[in-house]
Amino acid sequence: MVGAQAEVSPIVVGAVVSQTGSQAGLAAGYGQALVVWAREVNAAGGLLGRKVELRVLDDHSEAARAGPAYAQLVAEGAELLIGPYGSAATLVAAAEAERTRHVMANGGGASSRVYKRPQRYVFQTLAPYASYGEGVLELAREAGLRSLLILARNDTASVEMGEAAHERALKMGMRVPELEVYEAGADLAPLVARARKEGADAWIVFGEVRDATEIVIAMKRAGFAPRFFFASSAGDPRFIEKVGQDAELTLAALAYDPSFPTPYNSAFVADYAALWSKPPDAAAAQGYAAASVLGRAVEQVGSLEQEKLRQALASLEIGTVLGTYRVAPSGEQTGMKPAVVQIQRGHARVLWPPALRGEARLQPYVDWNERVLLK
């Protein structure tokens, strides 16, 4: 009787998601997507013929609590682990996964800091910060642009994006001065003046929505328009809300959109909306991709043996709602890249990668005195 009960016991999937505290709003979609995944799996018969039981603990938006929370999940029988939302929490959680030798799908830690130390069991399932400049540099090269000016807000994510883009631009043979790092709340008008003085073909900025907004306003006041302008956060609808038609022709990075024709995305969007009465955001896509990759590894291995799962996750290459899952030997993601979009007639049109691009084509950033009112 005991053996029969063991055979039908559920597979416990453990995750730590901020449900209270400062990160709770940002992480909400991440946790909700895990629920969607578990429901889908169980509706299809479970994993290895067993139902999935999702157990989620709250770290209260305090990264230091992630480690003990995962230790608790493992002690209580969690056989599969999905990482927390946020790089700081992931860094702490990764240490616990390594200590207990449990594979962890890192769906919420985009920082390279997670992989500065050797990892054997932690596999990244989202685009790393270092990949956020890749697409825009490819577009700049295709457009024949040779001189760039790259700026980054003084925060971990933006600086990582900027440093990686700067290094890549140099390797591509482009002319680019040292990365300019600006402080939060700084007057950005002097940066516009510098860009004008440098005469760079392209201006690439990694920062927040408010930065993109202030830069566009300052450029218009100065009558300055580079041939190519990219602001990483300009794909956020708030950017268009704040500057209106002045958002036109700005390029931006977009890690996810419900309209992307990525594998399984249409079904995910439908299931998520049916359960939560809203479309999924990027955090939701990250949670769903992490769980999906972990589930596929279990199916491929046919067991929950951690070493076999580790080997499978190290070599697996599959499509997800965020793009292709493929990792380096360190476990860091190499297949997933944020899309590059351009605001055209008030809508974000995908220009890169080619697999996601429709009929939209890159348009030059027009001088302010040549722009016409859109109808």
N, C-alpha and C positions, 0 to 999 in steps of 0.2 A: 504493500500500500504506500509506504514511504517513497519507493522508487517511482511509482506512478505519479505521485504528487510532484516529485522533482521534475519529471518530464514535462508537465504542463505548467510549471511555474513560469511567470513572466520574465522576460529579459529586462533588467533594470538599467535604464539609461539616465545617468546623472548629469545635471548641469547647475551652474550657479549664475543667476541673473539678477541684476539690481532691480528690486521691486519697490524699494523705498530709497530716499536720499536723492542727491543731485543728479544721478545718472538714470534714475528710474524712467523718466520720460523718453530719453534717447534709447534705452534698452527695451522698451515695451514691445516693440515689434519683433525683436529678437526672440523673446520668450514666447510670444504668441505663435510665431512660425514653428517653434518646436512642437507645440500642441497640434498644429496642422499636420506636421509630418507624422507624429505618432498616430493620429487618427487615420491618416491615409494608409500607413503600414498595417495597422490592425484591421482595417476594412479589407485589406488584400490578403489577410491570413497571417500577418505577423512576420517575424524574422525566424528562420530555421524552424518554422512551424509553431513558434511560441509568440504569444502576445508581447507587446512592448509596454512597459510601465515607465512613464516619464516622471522623474523626481527632480524637482527644482528647488534649490535653496536660495535665500536672499543674502547677498553680501552687504546690503545696506549702503551701497555705493562706496564702500571702503575696501580698497584693493587688498589690504592686509588680511581681510577676513576670507578671501577666496581660498587660500591654502587650507586652513582648518575645515572649511566647508567641503572641499573635495575629499579630504581625509575622512570626514564623516560619511560622505556618500559611499566611498570605497568600503569602509568598515561595515556599512549597512547593506552591502551586497551589490553596489553598482558595478556592472561589468563593462559598460561603455561610457565614455566621458565626452561631453561637449563643453568646450571652453567657455569662459565668461565673456561678457561684453566689455571691451576696453582693453588697451594694451597693458596698462599698469596691473590690472587684475590678472590678465593672462600670464604676465611674467611670474607672478606669485603662484598661480595655478599650475604652470608648467613644471615648476620645481616639485610639486606634489605628485604630478603624473609620472615624472621621472623616478621619484623615490619609490612609488608603489608599482612601477612598471605596468602602468595602464595606458593604452593608447588614448590620445585626446585629439579631437578635431578642433583645431583652433579657428573658430569662426568669427571671433571678435577682436583679435589682437593684430593690427596691421603694422605695428612698429617693428623695425629690424632689431630692436633691443631684445626682443623675445629670443632671437636666434644668435645673439652675440656669444652665448655660451652653448656648448654642445647639447643637442637635443636628439633623442632616439625615438621618443614616443609621441612627440607633439607635431602635428601636421597642419599647416596653414591652409585654410579653405576660403580665403578672401584675398583680394588684390592688396599687396603690401604698399605702404606709402611710397616706396622707392619706384613704383611703376607708374605713378600719376603723371609724370612728364613724358613718358615714352611716346604716346600717341601724338601729342602736340608737336614734338620734335620731328616726328616722321612727316607730319603735314607741313611743317616749316621747310623741311628739306625738299619735299615734293614741289613746294611753291617757289623754290630757288632762293630762299632767304639764307643769308650767310652770317649776319650779325644779330646777336640777341642780347637782351638785358633781362636777367632773372632775379626776381625779388621773392622774399619769403617772410611772412609774419613770424615773430619770435615765439613760436610754440613748437612742441616736439613734432607734430604731424607735418606742419608746413615746412619746417627746416629740413626734415628728412626728404620731403618731396623736392625741395629746392636743391639740396646738395646732390641728390641722385640725378636730377635733370641737368645740373651744371656739369657734372662729370660726364654724362652721356653726350652732351652738346660738344664738349671738347674732343671726345673720341670721334665724333662725327665730322670733325674739322671745322666747326663753326667758331666764329669770333665772339667771345663772351668774356666780359670782365668778371672779377670775383663776385660771388653771390652777395647780394645786398640784403641784410636782415633788418627789418624795421620793427619797432616796438608797438604793442597794442595801444591804440589810442593816439598814436603819433600823427602829426600833420602830414598828410600824404602829398600835398601840393609840391613840396620841394623834390619829391621823387619824380613827379611828372616833369618838373623843370630839368632834372638830371636826364631823364629819358630823352627829352627833346634835344638836349645838348649832345648826348652820346650819338644821336642819329641812328639808333639801332633799327633794323628792319622789323624786328619782332620784340614785343614786350610780354614777358611771361611772369605772372604773379600767383604765388601760392598763399592763400589766406582765407579769411572769413567773408561772408556776404557783405558785411558792413564795409570791409576794405575795398571790395570790388565796386561797391556803390560810390564811395568817396573818391576813388580814382577816376571813375567815369565822369563824375561831376567836375573834378579838377581838370581833367583833360578837355572837357567841353569849354570850361571857362578860359583855359589857356589857348584854345583853338588848335590843340595838338591831337593828331591822330596817326599812330604808327600804321604801317601796312598790315600788321598782324597783332591782335591783342587777345591774350588768353588770361582769364582769371579763374582759378580752379573752382571756386564756389559759385560762379555765375550761372550754373545750371539750376540753382535753387530758385523756385518760383518767387521767392521774396525779392530777388534781385530785380526781376522785371517789374514787380509791384512798386519798388522804390524809385526806379529811374525811368519807367515807362518805355517809350520808343527809343530812348537813348541806349537801351540795352542791345539794340540791333547790331548784329555782326560780331558780337563778343563771343569768343570761344570759351569753353568750359570743360571740366572733367565730370563724368557722370558714371558712378560705379554701378548703378542699377536703375532701371525704369520698368514699370509693369508692362510697357509696350515692347520691350526687347524680345526679338525672336530667338531667345536662347532656349536650350533644351529644357523641357518640362515647365517652362515659365507660364504658358497660358493656363495649364491645369492648376498650377500653384496659385496664380492670381485669382482664379475662380473659387478655389477651395478656401483661400484666405478670406476673400471678400464675403463668402457665404457664412463663415464662422464669426468674423469680427466686424462685418458691415463697413468695411473700408478697404482701399487697396493697400497692398504691402509696400513698405518703404525699404530703403537700402538695408537697414538693420534686420528687417524681417527676412530679406533675401539671404543675408549672411547666415542667420540662424538655420534657415531651411537648407542652404547649401552644405553647411557643416554636418547636419544630421543625415542628409542624403548621401554624402560621401561615406560617412561611417557605415550607413546601412548597406551600401554597395560593397564595401570591403567585407562585411560579414557574409553577404551572399556569395561573394567570390571564394572566400576561404571555406565556408561551410561549417564554421565553428567559432567559438569565442576565445580561442587560445590567443593570448596577447602577443606572443612573438610572431605568430602567423599573421595576425592582423597588422602588426607593425610592418612586416615585409610587404604585405599587400598594399598598404597605404603609401609606402615608399615608391612603389612601381606603378600604381594605378594611374590611368589617364582616361577620364570620363567627362562628359558634358554635364554642366549644372546650370542653374538659373543665373549664375554669375559668370559663366563662361567655362573654359576647360580647366579641370583640376589636373595639375601636374606639378610635382615638387622637386626641388633640388635635393641632393643627399642630406642636407641639413634639416629638411622638412619645410623649408621656406617655399612659398608659392611662386611658380614661374609661369604658369599658364594663364592666369586671370589678369586682365588689364582693364582699367577703367576706359569707357568710351570717351571720345571727344565729340562734343556737340557745338553747334553754332546757332546763335539766336537769329532766326530768319523769320521775318514777319510775325514776331511775337512767340514763336515756338522753337523749342530746342530740337534741331535736326542733327541726327547722327552723321558724322563724317568719317569716323575711324572707330573701330577697325572695319575693313571692307565688308566683313561678313555681316555686320549690323547695319551697314549703310544702305539707304534706299536710293532715291533719285537726287537727294541733296548733294550739292557740290560746294567746295570752299569759295566764299566770296571775300574780296578784300575789304579791309576796314576803311570805310569811306570817310573823307574829310568832312568835318562838321558842316561847312558851308555848302556842301554838295548833297546833303541828305534832304529827302523829301518826306512830307507827312504821310504816314501810312493810313490807308482807309480800311 
